[in-house]
Amino acid sequence: MTEAALNLGLLIEAEDLVPYLGHDKLRIIDLCRSSVYEQLHIPHAVHLKPGLLVRQEEQATGLLPDQDGLQQLIRHLNISPDHHVVVYDDEGGAWAGRLIWNLHCLGFSKASLLNGGIHAWLGAGLPTSSEVEPVIAVEDLLQVNLDGQDQYRIRYDQLLQKVSAHALQVWDCRTEDEYTGLRLAARRGGHIPGALHFEWSTALNRENHLKLHPLEHTQQRLEQLGFNLNEPVAVYCQSHHRSGLAYIVGRLLGWKIQAYDGAWSEWGNRLDSPVITGELPS
């Protein structure tokens, strides 16, 4: 199938994908648990384990992979610069969003998040498969190019400098207990100074197949909390997994958003980083 041009935005509905199933330049990536993928997945979907999306160091567990790791990821995705990638998972879009962020860091923008993932696909009564199709390696494999990664990624030293100068909004999308320091997931608990709290899953509608709430609703909530969507923001969680979805939400809102992939695993494990603990602002 080559007739229809792939004209898909950053967020697509399950029904939007159906006409393109089998398109030779479409790559559907499944980030569900292996047990789910083996039982059922969207036809032609390639399974990807989240471990290929991250690089671990002693103090940081969710960093962008290095050159070799990214090449391995691209080989697994089996994509050329001409492909369009549609990503989904079974948790509301966090891992799927993380993959899209990785691709954005590589300069590859032709990627879409399937709203609601496998839950929305099943909810719409659309066909599934349990087959694992043979891989035919593409020619002209996408090359690793990180020249533009700083548009999407912020590192510890950069973030520290901006936080110290009160020059950047920071979005903490972890749980309230992690934000206040009640729950410890690193050497130290708490949050980055000045960070405002909006938990990533708040953007999801659990009564509608884990699809995103209307963007106007989420934007209103963010603005009520004190965010200015006309000014840049950096988002983080524990390992830039949950913030994968927050990053996508920011992009959909037209926000200039970077993700801090060192995340709390780096910030909270360092003994020299400034940390704030205590209750959420009322």
N, C-alpha and C positions, 0 to 999 in steps of 0.2 A: 504494500500500500504506500503510494507516494503522492497521491493526488492533492490531498488537503494540506495547505500550508499550516504549520504549527504556530498558532497565534494565541498563546496562553500567557496570562499575567502571573504576577508573583503569588497570588492566591486564586485557586480554582475550586470549583465545586465538583463533586463526583460526576455529575451529569455532563460537565464540560469535557471530561476526559474520554468518555465513551466513543465519540466519533473518531478518535485518533488511535484507538487500540490497534496495534500491529503496524503502526507507521514506522518506516525504517529509520527515521531520525529521532524517534521518541525513545527515551530510556526511563523506565519506571523503576524507582528504587524503593525497596521495602525495608524499613528499619524496625519492624515488629520483632517481638521475641521469636526465636527460632522455632519454638513449638507451635506458634500461631502460623508462621510462614509455611511450615511443613504441612499443616492441615488445610490452609486456604490462603490465597493471596490474589491480588489483581492479576489477570492474565498477562503474561510476558514480564512480570516484575522480577527484578534481580534482588536477591537478599543481600543485605549489608549488615555486618555486625558493628555496633557502635565503637568498638575498640579501634577500628581503622580511622576514626575521626579525631582521635586525641593522641597527644604525646605526654607521657608522665615523667616528671622529675621528682626529686625528693620532696620539694615543698609545693609543687603545683601538679595537679592531676589531670587537667583538661586543656593543655596547651595545643596550639596549632601544630600539627606534625611538621617535622623537618622535611627537607627536600626529598629524601628517600621515601619517607612515609607518605608524602603527598603523591609521589609517582606511583607508589603501590596502590593508593586509593584510586587514582585515575585509571590504572590498569584494571582494577576490580569493577569500577563503574563502566569501563569499556566505552568511553565517549570521545568523540572528536569535537573540534570547535563548532561543527554544524549541528550537533545534537541539541535537543531540548530535554531537560531532566525534570521529571515529576517525582516528588518525594512524599512518602507517607509513613506513619508509624501507628502504634496502637495506644498512644498515651497523650494524644492531644496536640502533637506537633513539636515537642521539644527536641528530640533527636533529629527529626526531619529538618527543623529550622537550623540546627547545628550544622548539618551537611550543607545546606544552602549557604550558610555563612562561610564555611570552608571554601566553597566554590567561588563565592564573591571575592574572598581574599586572593584567589588564583586569577581574578580578572574575568571569571566566567559568570555571566549574568542570566543566561537562558535557563532559569530554574523556577519551578513552581511548587508551592506547598499545597497538598490536597487537603482542603478544609475538612476537619473531622477524621481524616485518615481512614483506616479500615472500618472503623465504626460507622462512619457516614456512608461508606461504600455498601456495607451490608444493610444499613438502614434504608438505602434506596433500592434494595433488591437487585443489585447489579451482579453480573456473573463473576464467579471466582474459579480458581484453578488450584490444583495441588501439584501440577507438573513443574519440574525444573528443566527449563529449556537448555539445550546445548549452547555454549558460548562461541560465537564466531567473532574473533578479534577484529576490531575495526582498524582500517588503515588511517593514517593521519591522527594518531592519538593526541588528545589535548596535552599541551606541554605545561610544566610548572612555571608560572610567572608571578612572582610575588612583588613586582614593582609597585603595585597600587594598594598593597595590603593595609597601609596605614589609614586609608579611608574607612576601613571597616573594623580595624583592630587597634586597641590601645594597650600599651605595655606598662609594667609597674612604674618605671621611672617617669614616664610621660604622665601617667595618671596622678602620681604623687605630687608632681610639680603643679599640675592644674588644680588639684584638690587644695594644696597649700595656699595657692593664690586665689582660691574661690572663683576659679575661671571656667568651671565646667559643672553641669548638672550630673548627678550620679543616681542611677536607679538600681536599687537593691530589690531583686525579684525572688528572694528566698522566703522562707516562712517567717512569721512574726517572731517565733522563738529564736530562730537563728539571728535575726536582725537585732534583737535586744540583747543577745548573748546568753539567753536562758539555755539554749541548746548549743552544745559545743561540738563543732565538726573540724576543728583545727586546734593548734596549741592555745590560741586565744579566741574568744567569742566576741560578738558585737558586730559593728558595721563601719564602713568607711565614713570619715567625718563629712557631714553635709548630705549624705545619701538619704533619699526619700524611699519609702517602702511601698511597693505594690507587687504583691505576690503574683508570679507568672500565671498560675492556674485561675486567677480571678478573671482573666480574659476569656475563659472557656465556659461554654454553656453545657453543663453536665446533663441537662434534660433534652439536649438536641445533638446527641451523638458526638459530644466533645468538639463541636464546631465553635469557632470564635463568636463571641457576642458581637453585635453590630459595632463597627469601629467608632461610630459617633458616641456610643455608650462608654466605651473604654477611654476614648479621648476625654470625655467629660470627667470621668473619675480621675484620670491622671492630672487634669488641670485643677480639680478640686483639691488634690493633694499638694499642689504647689509647683507642678512642672510647667515649663513654658515650652510648647512644641515648636516655637520659632527659634529656639536656642539649642545648640548641640547637647547631647547626652551620652554618657557611657553607662552600659548595663552590665551587671554581674550577678552570679549566683555562687554556688560552691565550686563548680568545675566547668562552667560554660556549657552546661547541658540544658537545664531549665531556661537559662537566658537565651538559648537557641530560639525558642518561641518568642520571647520578649523582643529579641532583635527583629524578627519578622514583623511583629506588631508595630514596632517603631518605624520600620521601612514602609509598611502599608499606610501609616499615618503621615508619611512624608517627612518624618523626623530625621535630622542628621544624627545618626546613631552609630556608635562604635561599641564593640563588645570587648570586655576585659577578660581574656581567656585565662590569665593567671588566676583570676577570681579569688574567692575567699580562701581557697586552699593555699594560695601563695600569700595573700595579704595577712591572713590570720596566723599562718605558720611562721612568718617573719617576726622577729622580736623587736625590729626597729620601725615598724609601720604604725602610724597613728590609728587608734581604735576608739570607737565610742560604744559604750554599753548603756543600757537603760530602756525605759519604756518608750513606746511609740508616742509621737506628738499627738495630742488630742485634736 
